[in-house]
């Protein structure tokens, strides 16, 4: 149940960050890095629009 929507963006053809843990999804890196650093890395990897 907790991983039911992990493929939400994939089904729609939108680049996305692969969720790692149930309940946390893709928020896990935010425990160790500032939000702007995580966001910058994701924008460089996935482009300016991602899910």
N, C-alpha and C positions, 0 to 999 in steps of 0.2 A: 504494500500500500504506500509506503513512504518513497518508493522509487517509481511510482506510476507515471509521473509526468517528466521524468528525466530526459525523454526524447521529444519533448514538446517542440523545441526549435528545429530539431533535425527533421521532423515530419513536414515542416513548413519551408525547408530549404534555406534556413538562415544560419550563418555561422554562429557557433555558440561555444561556451566554455563547458567542457564535460564535467558534470557534477561528480564529486568524489565520495561524499558521505551522505547517508540519509539524514534528513532534517537540516543539514548545513548546506547541502548542494555545492555551489561553487564559492561559498563564502570562507572556506577554510583558510586560504592564504591571508585573509585580512587579519588573522590573529598575530601574524609575524611581520607584516609589511604595512606601511601607510596606504590608505585607500588610493591616493593619487598614483602611487607606484604600481599597484596592482592594475589599476585602470589603464595606465600608460602601456604596460606590458600587453594587456589584452587588446588594446587598440592597434598596437604594432603587429600583433600576431593575426588578429581576425579582421581588422579594418575598422572604420569609424562606426559602423552599425553592426551590432552583434546582440545575440540573445543571452 
